[in-house]
Amino acid sequence: MIDTSHDRQALADRLETMGAIRSPAWRKAVEDVPREAFLNPGVFLPVGGGLWQPVTAADAGPTEWARIAYTDDSLVTQLDGHLTADQAPGPVPGIPSSSSTIPWLVLEMIEDLEVEDGQRVLEIGTGTGYSTALLCHRLGEDSVTTIEVDPGVAARADVALEGTGFSTWTVTGDGLLGLPRRAPYDRVIATCGVRRIPYTWVRQTRPGGIVLATIGSLATGTGLAKVMVQGDGTAEGRFVSHTSFMQARSQAVTPISGDLSSRVAYPGSERRASVAPTDLDKPMQAVLAHLAAPSAQVLRAWSSNGAPLFYVFDPDRESFAELVNEGGEWLVRQGGPVSLWDNIERALIGWHRMGRPGIGEVRLQVTERSHAYWIEGSADLHWEHPLC
């Protein structure tokens, strides 16, 4: 073992300088909790070409392992929902399915949670257990309940927590089934992305409590929402920043695949697009697109003559939009009962007319029946998402 107290001190210094740490209690937690303890059995580092290099603590050696642990990066700990670094013989392809979140985001979110002594916290998405350990350090292990859907991930987190002197209520499962009867909680924090905040989280939070979660579906269109639970069982608040997390597995969408051209073979309309689909590469525009078409997926492709193509599919509503660049102009063809691109354009154009307000101007209300999102002052920037 190597003493990483200097690395933890340096990490705390950097996070404080960045503004991610804003209080002495959380600085003390960062200084005391060893991040490397929550990376076993290893991590995957990107090596290009879509490949990931497995690195274990044993192979790296203490000095290199400490260097990796205290880089200002998210560190992938699992691929494809099952593969860990000790199981991979060498560079492998795969899709990240669990990780240790970049430290500045962990601390920024924890600070935004506004916890106080004596409060109980429910964490959705244990992951490696690092953020759980920080919460336990600040509040005490009896005040923290954490949920992880993946039994293997939960088991490794439990071992890491015990190794650093903490234990907590770790519940393996999807949603809130099987939670110990310790609710209502004062705070709920999700370390995974969701398409919408489940109302069960609101129900588990006392009036005056806070729910903090990353909402969105498009790859670049997610934001951290902070809502306060009201006495009538609703929750209201606003987005506070742009964030990105792996989607909760219960809300992850099944990617559209197969012959995309056959899915758009019979459009009902065609026109020149008023907004370029490349705008959705930008975080704020992608957030607005999610709000305008919450169950849609955006895909890129190329036509037979090399022209770029964008597809917007909404399987829930059996609707689509195809956008193709012809002679420098984007043409949009749409089909199905919902004009997806019309809705997205209306949101983006209304946002431009409002002077391009930031994500902090987007407000939301969560009820048992629907989610509402809006920016004050524009009828085009108001969306109601009924809960089926």
C-alpha positions in Angstrom: 0.0 0.0 0.0 1.1 3.6 -0.7 0.2 6.6 1.4 -2.1 8.8 -0.9 -2.7 11.5 1.7 -0.7 14.0 -0.4 -2.8 13.1 -3.5 -6.0 13.5 -1.6 -4.8 16.9 -0.3 -3.9 18.0 -3.9 -7.3 16.8 -5.2 -9.1 18.8 -2.5 -7.0 21.9 -3.4 -8.0 21.6 -7.1 -11.6 21.0 -6.3 -11.7 24.0 -4.0 -10.0 26.2 -6.5 -12.6 25.1 -9.1 -15.5 25.9 -6.8 -16.6 22.3 -6.6 -15.8 22.2 -2.8 -17.5 25.1 -1.0 -17.5 23.9 2.6 -14.9 22.6 5.1 -16.9 19.4 5.9 -16.7 18.2 2.2 -13.1 19.2 1.9 -12.3 17.0 5.0 -14.2 14.1 3.3 -12.1 14.4 0.2 -8.9 14.5 2.2 -9.9 11.4 4.2 -11.6 9.1 1.7 -9.1 7.3 -0.6 -10.5 7.2 -4.1 -8.2 4.3 -5.1 -10.0 2.0 -2.7 -13.1 2.3 -4.8 -11.5 1.3 -8.2 -10.9 -2.4 -7.6 -10.5 -4.7 -9.3 -9.4 -2.2 -12.0 -10.3 0.4 -14.6 -10.5 0.7 -18.4 -8.5 3.5 -20.0 -9.3 4.6 -23.6 -6.6 3.7 -26.1 -8.3 4.8 -29.4 -10.1 3.0 -32.1 -13.0 2.3 -29.7 -10.8 0.1 -27.5 -10.3 0.1 -23.8 -7.1 -1.0 -22.0 -7.7 -2.9 -18.7 -5.5 -1.7 -15.8 -5.6 -3.4 -12.4 -4.1 -2.2 -9.2 -1.8 -5.2 -9.1 -0.5 -4.7 -12.7 -0.1 -1.0 -12.4 1.9 -0.9 -9.1 1.2 1.5 -6.2 2.7 4.7 -7.7 1.0 4.3 -11.1 -2.3 3.2 -9.5 -2.3 6.4 -7.3 -1.6 8.5 -10.3 -4.6 7.0 -12.2 -6.9 7.3 -9.2 -6.3 11.0 -8.7 -6.5 12.1 -12.3 -9.3 14.6 -12.9 -11.2 12.1 -15.0 -14.1 9.7 -14.9 -12.7 6.2 -14.7 -14.6 3.3 -16.4 -14.9 0.3 -14.2 -17.2 -1.9 -16.2 -18.0 -2.5 -19.9 -21.2 -4.0 -21.4 -22.9 -4.5 -18.1 -20.6 -7.3 -16.9 -16.9 -7.1 -18.0 -14.3 -5.9 -15.4 -10.7 -5.1 -15.9 -9.4 -8.3 -14.2 -11.4 -10.3 -16.8 -10.1 -8.7 -19.9 -6.8 -10.1 -21.4 -6.0 -6.9 -23.3 -7.5 -4.0 -25.1 -11.2 -4.7 -25.8 -14.1 -2.9 -27.4 -17.2 -2.2 -25.3 -19.7 0.3 -24.0 -19.0 1.7 -20.5 -21.7 0.6 -18.0 -20.2 1.7 -14.7 -17.6 4.2 -13.7 -16.1 6.4 -11.0 -17.4 9.8 -11.8 -15.1 12.7 -12.3 -14.4 14.1 -8.8 -15.4 17.7 -9.5 -18.9 16.6 -10.6 -19.2 14.3 -7.5 -18.4 17.2 -5.2 -20.4 19.8 -7.1 -23.5 17.7 -6.9 -23.0 16.9 -3.2 -22.6 20.6 -2.4 -25.8 21.3 -4.4 -27.6 18.7 -2.2 -27.3 21.1 0.7 -27.2 18.4 3.4 -27.2 19.2 7.1 -26.2 17.3 10.2 -28.8 14.7 11.2 -30.4 14.3 7.7 -31.0 11.0 5.9 -29.8 10.6 2.3 -31.0 8.2 -0.3 -28.4 7.6 -3.1 -29.7 6.1 -6.4 -26.7 4.4 -8.1 -24.0 3.2 -5.7 -21.5 2.6 -8.5 -18.0 2.3 -7.1 -19.1 3.6 -3.7 -16.8 6.6 -3.6 -19.6 9.2 -3.4 -21.4 6.9 -0.9 -18.2 7.0 1.3 -18.1 10.8 1.1 -21.7 11.0 2.2 -21.0 8.6 5.1 -18.0 10.6 6.2 -20.1 13.7 6.4 -23.3 12.3 7.8 -22.5 9.0 9.4 -23.1 5.6 7.9 -26.5 5.1 9.6 -27.8 8.1 7.7 -27.1 6.9 4.2 -29.0 4.4 2.1 -27.7 3.5 -1.4 -29.3 1.5 -4.2 -27.4 -0.4 -7.0 -29.2 -2.4 -9.7 -26.1 -4.5 -10.6 -25.4 -7.1 -7.8 -21.7 -7.4 -8.8 -21.2 -3.6 -8.7 -23.0 -3.4 -5.3 -20.8 -6.2 -3.9 -17.6 -4.5 -4.9 -18.8 -1.2 -3.4 -19.7 -3.0 -0.1 -16.2 -4.4 0.1 -14.6 -1.0 -0.6 -16.8 0.7 1.9 -15.9 -1.8 4.6 -12.3 -1.4 3.7 -12.4 2.3 4.5 -14.3 1.9 7.7 -17.8 2.5 6.5 -20.9 0.4 6.1 -24.3 1.5 5.0 -27.7 0.3 3.8 -26.9 -1.0 0.4 -30.0 -2.2 -1.5 -29.7 -4.2 -4.7 -32.7 -3.7 -6.9 -34.5 -1.6 -9.4 -36.4 1.5 -8.2 -37.3 1.5 -4.6 -38.6 -2.0 -4.0 -37.3 -3.6 -0.9 -36.0 -0.4 0.7 -35.7 -0.5 4.5 -38.5 1.4 6.1 -36.5 4.5 7.0 -38.2 7.0 4.7 -39.0 9.8 4.3 -35.5 10.9 3.4 -34.3 14.5 3.6 -32.3 14.3 0.4 -32.3 12.0 -2.7 -29.4 12.1 -5.1 -29.1 10.1 -8.3 -25.7 9.3 -9.7 -27.1 8.0 -12.9 -29.1 9.7 -15.7 -32.9 9.4 -16.0 -35.3 10.4 -18.7 -37.5 11.8 -16.0 -37.5 11.8 -12.2 -39.6 8.8 -11.0 -42.4 9.9 -8.7 -41.4 7.2 -6.2 -38.3 9.4 -5.4 -40.6 12.3 -4.6 -42.8 10.1 -2.5 -39.7 9.0 -0.5 -38.7 12.6 0.3 -40.2 14.6 3.2 -41.7 18.1 2.5 -38.9 20.6 2.2 -36.5 17.8 1.1 -34.4 18.0 -2.1 -34.2 15.6 -5.0 -31.2 16.0 -7.3 -31.0 14.1 -10.6 -29.6 14.3 -14.1 -32.5 14.4 -16.7 -32.3 13.9 -20.4 -32.1 11.3 -23.1 -29.9 12.7 -26.0 -26.2 12.1 -25.6 -25.4 15.8 -25.3 -28.8 16.9 -23.9 -28.8 16.2 -20.2 -28.9 18.6 -17.2 -28.9 18.5 -13.4 -32.3 19.2 -12.0 -32.8 20.2 -8.4 -36.4 20.1 -7.0 -37.8 20.7 -3.5 -40.7 18.5 -2.4 -43.8 20.4 -1.4 -46.4 19.7 1.2 -48.9 18.6 -1.4 -46.7 15.9 -2.8 -45.4 17.8 -5.8 -41.8 18.8 -6.4 -40.7 22.1 -8.0 -37.3 23.6 -8.9 -35.0 24.2 -11.8 -32.0 22.9 -13.7 -28.8 24.0 -12.1 -26.1 22.9 -14.6 -25.2 20.7 -17.6 -24.2 17.2 -16.5 -23.8 13.8 -18.0 -24.3 10.3 -16.5 -24.8 6.8 -17.7 -28.5 6.2 -18.0 -30.2 4.2 -15.3 -30.7 0.8 -16.7 -34.5 0.8 -15.9 -34.8 3.9 -18.1 -32.2 3.2 -20.8 -33.7 3.1 -24.3 -33.1 0.3 -26.8 -31.1 1.8 -29.6 -32.7 2.0 -33.1 -30.9 -0.4 -35.4 -31.3 -2.1 -38.8 -32.2 -0.5 -42.1 -32.9 3.2 -41.1 -33.9 4.1 -44.7 -36.8 1.6 -44.6 -38.1 3.3 -41.4 -38.5 6.6 -43.2 -39.8 5.3 -46.5 -43.2 7.0 -46.4 -43.0 10.5 -45.1 -46.1 12.6 -44.9 -44.4 16.0 -45.5 -41.3 17.5 -46.8 -39.9 21.1 -46.4 -36.8 23.1 -45.8 -35.6 22.9 -42.2 -35.5 26.2 -40.3 -32.9 24.9 -37.8 -29.9 22.7 -38.7 -29.8 19.4 -36.9 -26.1 19.9 -36.1 -27.4 22.4 -33.5 -28.3 19.4 -31.4 -24.5 18.8 -30.8 -24.6 21.8 -28.4 -25.7 21.1 -24.8 -28.4 23.7 -24.4 -30.1 23.0 -27.7 -30.0 19.2 -27.0 -31.7 19.8 -23.7 -34.4 21.7 -25.4 -34.8 19.0 -28.0 -35.2 16.4 -25.2 -37.9 18.6 -23.6 -39.7 19.0 -26.9 -39.4 15.3 -27.9 -38.7 13.4 -24.6 -38.8 9.8 -26.0 -37.0 10.6 -29.3 -33.6 9.2 -30.4 -31.2 11.1 -32.8 -29.0 9.1 -35.1 -26.4 10.2 -37.7 -25.8 8.4 -41.1 -24.6 9.1 -44.6 -26.5 8.8 -47.9 -25.3 6.8 -50.8 -23.8 10.0 -52.4 -22.0 11.0 -49.2 -24.5 13.6 -47.9 -24.9 13.7 -44.1 -28.2 12.4 -42.7 -29.9 12.9 -39.4 -32.7 10.8 -38.2 -35.1 11.5 -35.3 -37.1 8.5 -34.2 -39.8 8.2 -31.5 -40.8 4.6 -31.2 -43.3 5.4 -28.5 -45.3 7.6 -30.9 -44.4 5.8 -34.1 -43.1 9.0 -35.6 -39.9 10.0 -37.4 -38.0 12.9 -39.1 -35.3 12.5 -41.6 -32.9 15.5 -42.3 -30.6 15.5 -45.3 -28.2 18.2 -46.5 -28.7 19.0 -50.1 -26.7 21.9 -51.7 -26.0 23.4 -48.3 -29.6 23.4 -47.1 -31.3 20.9 -44.7 -34.4 19.3 -45.9 -36.7 17.6 -43.4 -39.1 14.8 -44.2 -41.5 13.7 -41.4 -44.0 10.9 -40.8 -46.2 9.6 -38.2 -48.8 11.2 -35.9 -46.3 13.6 -34.3 -44.2 16.1 -36.3 -41.1 15.7 -34.3 -38.9 18.2 -36.0 -41.7 20.9 -35.9 -41.7 20.5 -32.1 -37.9 20.7 -31.8 -37.7 23.7 -34.1 -40.4 25.5 -32.2 -38.4 25.1 -29.0 -35.1 26.2 -30.6 -36.6 29.2 -32.4 -38.5 30.3 -29.2 -35.3 30.0 -27.2 -33.4 32.2 -29.7 -36.2 34.8 -29.5 -35.8 34.8 -25.7 -32.2 35.7 -26.0 -30.8 32.2 -25.6 -31.3 31.8 -21.8 -29.1 29.4 -19.9 -30.1 26.0 -18.5 -30.6 27.7 -15.1 -33.7 29.4 -16.5 -35.5 26.0 -17.2 -37.9 25.3 -14.4 -39.8 22.1 -13.7 -42.6 20.6 -11.6 -43.0 16.9 -10.9 -46.4 15.5 -9.9 -47.8 12.0 -9.7 -49.4 12.5 -13.2 -47.0 14.5 -15.2 -43.8 16.5 -15.5 -43.9 20.1 -16.6 -40.9 22.2 -17.9 -40.9 25.8 -18.8 -38.9 29.0 -19.3 -40.8 32.1 -18.1 -42.1 34.4 -20.7 -42.7 32.2 -23.8 -45.6 29.9 -24.6 -43.3 28.0 -27.0 -41.0 27.1 -24.1 -43.5 25.1 -22.0 -43.8 21.3 -22.2 -46.0 18.9 -20.4 -45.0 15.2 -20.2 -47.9 13.0 -19.0 -46.9 9.9 -17.1 -48.6 6.9 -18.6 
